Amino acid sequence: MAKIAFKKPGNFIYPVPAVMVSLKDKSGKTNILTVAWTGTICSDPPMAYISVRKNRGSYPMLVESGEFVINLPDEKLVKALDYCGVRSITKVDKWKEMGLHEGTATVVSAPTIEEAPVSIECKVTQVLPLGTHDMFLAEVVAVQVDDQYIDEKDAFHMDQVGLVAYSHGDYMSLGEKLGSFGYSVRKKPLPKKKKKASDSKTAPQKKAVSKNPVGRSVKRSGDWKKTGSRKKGDK
Ligand SMILES: Cc1cc2nc3c(=O)[nH]c(=O)nc-3n(C[C@H](O)[C@H](O)[C@H](O)COP(=O)(O)O)c2cc1C
């Protein structure tokens, strides 16, 4: 493989999520800002970050409130995702322009975006000035998901949501599933042994352990929307 080194290094980690961050200032004014510099930074406590430039209309709102909601857009929200990243609260009401509605968060006072399938409520714990962007480190205090993606066994099907990724300036849908966490080392199930005729009379009957259809363990209490769930891929 012949590789060419760029003269000036830059950010080249792609794809990344592009998310719609909703927030509210002390006066009650709300806004949505698109953020691609975002991600998970700790499993326990669950923590996420967003990096925001000081000149964004949302910046003082974030500093003042110390709260925000990360809304994951699906394919239907891509236009709004882009719009909220190229227009400012200083000029327009993005909720109105994009026909979006404020939802109620369970813990923070910032609104969720009703139309977003996943809303992650965050409380800022630290602000790190890095250069062009300040990094807002935050604890995830609640997660809300669209219940149409939860099956009768309480498994949440993230693969059905139609999430989008951002790659080097483009919004992309996610393609085919290529594998799942740990599949490279997972042992293949042994071929089933043929039953002997005598087995059926004497062998004790074992109750089948139900496994959710995507093979993900979804440990949930009745109140899981407030606590979230840990899955196989969590690190
Ligand atoms: C795909 C995309 C990703 C963006 N990512 C960021 C980001 O990570 N941090 C940031 O400060 N601005 C980012 N922006 C720019 C802001 O969303 C944009 O300046 C927005 O208009 C600010 O809105 P506001 O003034 O209402 O806060 C992004 C824009 C787009 C389109």
The ligand as an ORCA input file, in Angstrom:
! r2SCAN-3c Opt
* xyz 0 1
  C     -21.836     18.618     10.406
  C     -21.512     19.767     11.302
  C     -20.750     19.556     12.435
  C     -20.430     20.616     13.305
  N     -19.691     20.368     14.418
  C     -19.410     21.374     15.275
  C     -18.674     21.121     16.462
  O     -18.280     19.999     16.766
  N     -18.431     22.169     17.277
  C     -18.847     23.437     17.013
  O     -18.566     24.365     17.792
  N     -19.556     23.703     15.868
  C     -19.845     22.706     15.010
  N     -20.564     22.953     13.871
  C     -20.980     24.327     13.576
  C     -22.179     24.814     14.397
  O     -23.180     23.832     14.479
  C     -22.735     26.080     13.712
  O     -21.774     27.116     13.796
  C     -24.079     26.547     14.240
  O     -24.613     27.456     13.321
  C     -23.982     27.201     15.583
  O     -25.268     27.530     15.978
  P     -25.577     28.565     17.167
  O     -24.893     29.875     16.841
  O     -27.066     28.687     17.169
  O     -25.023     27.957     18.410
  C     -20.890     21.914     13.009
  C     -21.667     22.131     11.853
  C     -21.977     21.073     11.021
  C     -22.820     21.318      9.792
*
